[in-house]
Amino acid sequence: MAAGYPVSPSRFEPGSCVLFAPTAGNRHRRVFIDAGHGGIDPGGTGTTSSGKRISEAPLNGDVAKDAAVILRRRGFTVVLSRTGSNPVARPTPGDFSGALYTVLGERRELVARNLCANLSHANIVLGIDEDASASPSTAGSITLYDAQRPYHAANLRLAQLVQRDVLANLGRIGASVPNLGVHNDLGYGDLASAGAQAYGHLTLLGPPKRGYLATPTRVPAALIEPLFLTNPPEGSLANSAAGQEAIARGLANAATQFLGR
């Protein structure tokens, strides 16, 4: 991708929170795309059908960059939470315990993505993760939204478009991925700490909560987990250029339809 413009660079790691201008026309709409995990956090891991070990963070990043290319060609400004293997937040000494994030460090990393979306004045927020399961037979795509925000109806509509369009584009390349549906994010909290469990929402999607989350995202948002990396056929699809492009095109189509109204 061509070089972008850092948003508030003093707040984020180099290569993070980067704005990319449209490459054709200008719709004057901004799409924030968060590639889940990154930095020292590989995210979920899995295996392809050929036995190759794969991890989530780089795959999410590849999909985000593919989606950005498509959206910019359609006249959208795109902001990526991260453009490489870097974290988003500028690390502090209390963020790590050995080669792992502390609870504080992981929470700071998640909140930094919200801050980037808000500072970039995004019109919508799209999150990309991959799924994992103890059973290699578990498969399918799920999209999450938050039902407790004042604009919950817009969240739901965006999530429905994301789920529909990603599955449709995977189908066009011959991939039959089970549709696990669109779900409220309550109960899908992304941290294991007691405070996070009490909060219960995904940080990228959820409402503010005094003493826990002061900087929620402010615009319609949805997060998709399109494939299970622990399912070898789906892991192979997630690791393929065709699979990544199909997911990216689905995200771009959903954003285009949502912002076109």
C-alpha positions in Angstrom: 0.0 0.0 0.0 1.0 3.6 -0.6 2.2 5.6 2.4 -0.6 6.9 4.6 -0.8 9.7 7.2 -0.4 8.9 10.9 -3.3 10.1 13.0 -2.0 11.8 16.2 1.3 10.0 15.9 2.5 10.9 19.4 -0.3 8.7 20.9 0.4 5.5 18.9 3.2 3.1 17.8 4.8 3.9 14.4 2.8 2.1 11.7 -0.4 2.3 13.8 -3.5 4.5 13.4 -2.7 5.4 9.8 -5.1 7.2 7.4 -5.2 6.4 3.7 -6.8 8.9 1.3 -9.1 7.7 -1.5 -7.4 6.7 -4.8 -10.4 7.5 -7.0 -13.0 10.2 -6.2 -13.9 11.2 -2.7 -17.2 10.3 -0.9 -16.1 12.2 2.2 -16.7 9.1 4.4 -14.2 7.4 6.6 -14.0 3.7 7.4 -12.0 2.5 10.4 -10.8 -1.1 10.1 -9.3 -2.8 13.2 -7.2 -5.9 12.5 -7.4 -7.8 15.7 -4.4 -8.7 17.8 -0.8 -7.8 16.8 2.4 -6.8 18.5 3.4 -9.7 20.8 -0.2 -11.0 20.7 -0.5 -13.5 17.8 -4.2 -14.1 18.5 -5.7 -17.5 17.9 -3.6 -20.2 16.2 -4.6 -23.1 14.0 -3.5 -25.5 11.2 -4.1 -25.6 7.5 -5.1 -28.8 5.7 -1.4 -29.3 4.8 -0.4 -29.1 8.4 1.0 -25.5 8.3 0.7 -23.7 11.7 -1.0 -20.3 11.3 -1.7 -17.4 13.7 -4.5 -14.9 13.6 -2.7 -11.5 13.8 -1.0 -11.5 10.3 -4.1 -12.9 8.6 -6.3 -10.1 10.1 -3.8 -7.6 8.9 -3.8 -8.9 5.4 -7.6 -8.8 5.2 -7.7 -5.2 6.5 -5.2 -4.0 3.9 -7.1 -5.8 1.1 -10.3 -4.2 2.2 -8.6 -0.8 2.4 -7.4 -1.0 -1.2 -11.0 -1.8 -2.4 -12.6 0.9 -0.4 -10.1 3.6 -1.4 -10.8 2.8 -5.1 -14.4 3.5 -4.3 -13.7 6.9 -2.9 -13.6 6.2 0.8 -10.9 7.3 3.3 -9.7 4.3 5.3 -8.0 4.3 8.7 -6.2 1.2 9.7 -5.5 0.5 13.4 -2.2 -1.1 12.4 -0.4 -1.6 9.1 2.0 -4.4 10.2 2.9 -6.6 13.0 3.2 -3.6 15.4 1.0 -3.0 18.4 -1.3 0.0 18.3 -0.7 1.4 21.8 2.8 2.8 22.7 4.0 0.1 25.3 4.8 1.0 28.8 6.8 -1.1 31.3 3.6 -2.4 33.0 2.2 -3.8 29.8 4.3 -7.0 29.7 5.1 -10.0 31.8 7.8 -11.8 29.9 6.7 -12.4 26.4 3.0 -11.8 27.2 0.7 -8.8 27.8 -0.4 -8.2 31.3 -4.1 -7.6 31.8 -3.4 -3.9 31.9 -1.3 -4.0 28.7 -3.9 -6.0 26.8 -6.6 -3.6 27.9 -4.5 -0.5 26.9 -3.9 -2.1 23.5 -7.7 -2.6 23.0 -8.6 0.9 24.2 -6.0 2.4 21.8 -8.0 1.1 18.9 -11.1 2.9 20.1 -9.1 6.0 20.6 -7.8 5.8 17.0 -11.3 5.3 15.6 -12.5 8.3 17.5 -9.6 10.6 16.7 -9.9 9.7 13.0 -13.5 10.8 12.9 -14.6 7.5 11.3 -18.2 7.1 10.1 -18.2 3.3 10.8 -16.0 0.8 12.6 -15.2 -2.7 11.2 -13.3 -5.3 13.3 -11.7 -8.4 11.9 -10.8 -11.4 14.0 -10.7 -15.2 13.4 -12.2 -17.8 15.5 -10.8 -20.9 17.3 -12.3 -23.9 19.0 -11.1 -27.0 21.0 -12.8 -29.1 18.3 -11.2 -29.1 14.8 -14.7 -29.8 13.3 -16.2 -26.5 14.5 -16.6 -24.1 11.6 -18.5 -21.1 10.5 -18.8 -17.3 10.4 -20.2 -15.0 13.1 -20.7 -11.2 13.2 -21.1 -9.3 16.5 -22.7 -6.0 17.2 -23.7 -4.1 20.4 -27.4 -3.8 21.2 -26.9 -1.3 24.1 -25.7 1.7 22.2 -28.1 4.5 21.3 -27.6 3.7 17.6 -28.1 -0.1 18.1 -30.4 -0.4 15.1 -27.6 0.9 12.9 -25.1 -1.5 14.5 -27.4 -4.4 13.7 -27.9 -3.3 10.1 -24.1 -3.0 9.6 -23.5 -6.4 11.2 -26.2 -8.0 9.0 -24.6 -6.5 5.9 -21.1 -7.7 7.0 -22.2 -11.2 7.7 -24.2 -11.5 4.5 -21.7 -10.0 2.1 -18.6 -11.8 3.5 -20.4 -15.2 3.2 -21.6 -14.3 -0.3 -18.1 -13.5 -1.4 -16.7 -16.6 0.1 -19.4 -18.5 -1.7 -18.3 -17.0 -5.0 -14.9 -18.6 -4.7 -16.5 -22.0 -3.9 -16.2 -21.9 -0.1 -19.2 -23.3 1.8 -18.9 -21.6 5.3 -21.6 -22.3 7.8 -23.6 -19.2 8.8 -23.5 -18.8 12.6 -25.5 -15.6 12.4 -25.4 -12.1 13.8 -25.2 -11.8 17.6 -25.3 -9.2 20.3 -21.8 -8.9 21.8 -22.9 -9.2 25.4 -21.2 -12.2 26.8 -18.4 -12.1 24.2 -16.0 -9.9 26.3 -12.5 -10.0 25.0 -10.5 -10.1 28.3 -10.4 -12.6 31.2 -10.0 -10.2 34.1 -12.8 -9.8 36.6 -13.5 -6.2 35.4 -13.8 -7.3 31.8 -16.0 -10.2 32.7 -18.3 -7.8 34.6 -18.3 -5.5 31.5 -19.1 -8.4 29.2 -18.9 -6.6 25.9 -16.2 -6.3 23.2 -14.1 -3.2 23.8 -14.4 -2.2 20.2 -18.2 -2.3 20.2 -19.4 -1.8 23.7 -20.9 1.1 25.7 -19.0 3.2 28.2 -18.8 2.0 31.8 -17.6 4.2 34.6 -14.3 2.9 36.0 -13.7 0.5 33.1 -14.2 2.1 29.6 -14.2 5.8 29.2 -13.5 5.9 25.5 -16.0 3.7 23.6 -16.2 4.0 19.8 -18.8 6.5 18.8 -20.3 5.3 15.5 -21.9 2.2 14.1 -19.6 -0.8 14.5 -19.5 -4.6 13.8 -16.9 -7.2 14.2 -16.7 -10.4 12.2 -15.0 -13.7 12.9 -15.3 -15.2 9.4 -13.5 -18.5 9.9 -12.2 -21.0 12.5 -8.4 -21.3 12.2 -8.7 -24.6 14.2 -10.7 -26.1 11.4 -8.1 -27.2 8.8 -10.2 -26.4 5.7 -11.2 -23.0 7.1 -7.6 -22.4 8.2 -6.4 -23.1 4.7 -9.0 -20.6 3.4 -8.0 -18.0 5.9 -4.4 -18.4 4.9 -5.1 -18.1 1.2 -4.9 -14.9 -0.9 -8.3 -15.8 -2.5 -10.0 -16.3 0.9 -8.5 -13.1 2.3 -9.6 -11.1 -0.8 -13.1 -12.6 -0.6 -13.5 -11.6 3.1 -12.1 -8.1 2.3 -14.5 -7.6 -0.6 -17.4 -8.6 1.6 -16.4 -6.1 4.2 -15.9 -3.4 1.5 -19.3 -4.2 0.0 -21.0 -4.0 3.4 -19.4 -0.6 4.1 -20.3 0.7 0.7 -24.0 -0.3 1.1 -24.2 1.0 4.6 -22.6 4.4 3.9 -24.4 4.8 0.6 -27.7 5.4 2.4 
